[in-house]
Structures are given as structure tokens and as C-alpha cells.
Amino acid sequence: MGPLQNPDPHGSLWTYSPTDDKLVRVTLENYPAGHDFHPLGAEVYPSFAGNASNMYVVNHARERTTIEQFVISPSSASAKYVRTLTSPWFIAPNALALTSPDSFYVTNDHVITRRLSYVGHVLPLAETLLTLPLSFAAHVTLDPNPSSETPIVSHNIVAPFIPFSNGVAISPSGAEVAIASTSLSQVYFYDRNSTTNELKYKGMERVPFTADNLNYDESGALIVGGHPHFPTLAGVAAKKRDVAASWVVALAPKVQSDASEPKAEFDPSAPLPAHKKIPPPMNYDLETVFQSNGKFFSSSSTGLRDLKAGKVYVAGLYAEEGVLVCNI
């Protein structure tokens, strides 16, 4: 990712209502004139009793990547601009996971970026392909006062040395954080101190594709979206191919009382079972949630599973047809 060839047109945000099956474009109120808007990662703090809440958006602007803060309400299709957050540590922000209305985890997917004028088209790719453990995740705490001259109160690196850190998510209990390592096709798990927001590495699990975005469902299972064949995805990005395959899996923690050996053949219901790509996970049960060769739905990057509504949502990195909504 990096500056676009033509960064002038704004990207956009959309909301989807499952009750009336309606997709609505979000209007940005009071957004500064001449300020780029190319959203990559976005997170909204939960709304209580229908009240407005804070939303943060990673913005790949032409000069530097920033994080934009908005206020958004569930009853409105508009987001009110609050402020732009910048930091020397925002090297290549990618994904966000909020720990309060005014604090969050953020991953930086590369340390060597395409903004480097002479080597920017070579070295970032080398960082990815060589799986160099240079990227990191940090925890950021803000001053709640939107007029503060120093909006970032603290910035602490909590998960260093990750090859291509991408999606980040906090478990429903708040005790666990997961971070995707895209170039290694792995998910790192951390114990979280909810008081200090410090993370302690506790383990890793492989997935059968390059992991992109992460989301926990209500049961505590981690939903991982990603790309089964990265060269094909690169071909779609270069407009040399029309579609790229899609794969979304769920990683559910194993019951502690289950001391049996992992089954060599697992995920049997998938068209291409995961056991044909990776060894059995040690601490999690892995099952395919969605899979496509790309002709039905292309380039999956995000999966969401709403158990209460009985829905699965899949977004594609280059899926121009929109977001896929499936019944469970």
C-alpha cells in the first residue's frame, strides 16, 4: 500500500443495516478541504443506547499516513470530523482495535514503505518476501479534549518484530489480542493486561493463506480472512487478472479438558480442506467459514460472523461487486 497515482478523488465509508438490508454511503461532516481521504482500516467504539461514539480511520494520504477521528451515530449516515492524528511512529498504519473511546492498538505493516522515492518500489516488497520481522503493533492513548495541542498522550510499542503485521483484534473478554502476520500466514496470540494494555506473547497458529484482517465473534472464535494465492492477488492488483481466490476460517479455542491429539485430517466440509495446506492447529479448532476460487467472490480480506443474526459478511480487497452477505 502507499500513495495512489492520483490521490485527489476521495475514498468513502459505508454503513450496512441488516434489518432493512440497506447500504448507505457515509457523509463526512466538516472534513477539511483539500485533505486526502483514502481509508484502509476503520473501527467504531460501541454505541450505548443509540448514542454517538468515536470512529477512527487509517488514512493513506499522499504526504503521510494519518489516523482520522470522527464521531458517528447509529441513527445517522454522517460522520463528524474531530481531528487528524499524526506521529513519527505512524510509519505504515494498517489496522485498529479500540481499547476505549480514546485509545487503541494499531499495527504498522511495514517499516520500509513506498514513500521512499528511489527504493520505494523495491525494498518494501523485499521486506515482505523475505519475511523480515520489522513491523510492529503499538498502543496509543489520546487526550479526550479534541482541542488539545498534543492529542497523543502516549505511544507504546507492545508487539515488536512481526513480519508484515496486519489485522488486529481484541477478544470479547478483553483478555486476548490477536495479530495477523501476513507474510508468514500466521496469527500471533497475546495475553492482554486490561489495566496497562501491555501484551505478552503466548503462541502462534498457522492458517492456510496469507492472513489479512481479524475479527472475534461473540463465542470467542477468531475469524480470519485472507488470500490463498498471493501471486494471483498481485495479478488482480496489476489488472492482469480478473479474480483472486477467497478463504475465511474460524479459529475456536479448544476445550481445556480435550487432551486428545490433533486430528491429521480436519476441516472436512470445505471444498479444499485446510489439512491439505497446513498441519493441525495445536490449541484451536480450525474450520472454513467461506471459500471461493474467486469466480463467485474475489480477493477476500475480511470476514465477520454474527451468530445472533445468523450472518457471515465477507469483504474483498479488490471485490468491486461489494460486500458478500451469507446466511449461516
JOZITA-V14132 format. One line per field, one symbol per residue. ss: DSSP state (~ for helix, > for strand, _ for the rest). psi: psi as a letter, one per 20 degrees, with the letter a starting at -180 (. if undefined). A space follows every 10 residues. Layout:
ss->???
psi->???
//
This chain:
ss->__________ ___>>>>___ _>>>>_>>>_ ________>> >>>>______ __>>>>>>>> ____>>>>>> >>_____>>> >>>>>_____ __>>>>>>>> __>>>>>>__ __________ __~~~~~~~_ ____>>>>>> >>________ _>>>>>>>>> >>__>>>>>> _____>>>>> >____>>>>> >>______>> >>>>>>___> >>>>>>____ _>>>>>>__~ ~~~~~~~___ _____>>>>> >>>_______ __________ ___~~~____ ___>>>>>>> >>_______> >>>>>>____ >>>>>>____ ___>>>>_
psi->qaqqhnjgpq arqqqpohhj lppppppopk pppjpqonpf qqqpqpppkj qqrqppppom rhgrprpppr pqqhjqkqpp pgrppqqhim gmqfqqopir ikqqqpqohq horiioghji ighhhhhghj lpmhrrqrpp pqphoijpim hogqopoinr lpompdqqqp qhijiqpppp ogiilqppqq ppoigijqqo pirqqqqkro peqqpqahij qpppqaohnh hgghhghjki qhqqqqpprp oppqphinjq qqphorliiq gnqhiihqrp qgjqppqphq pqjihgpqlp hppponhgik qpppqqhkni iapppqp.
//
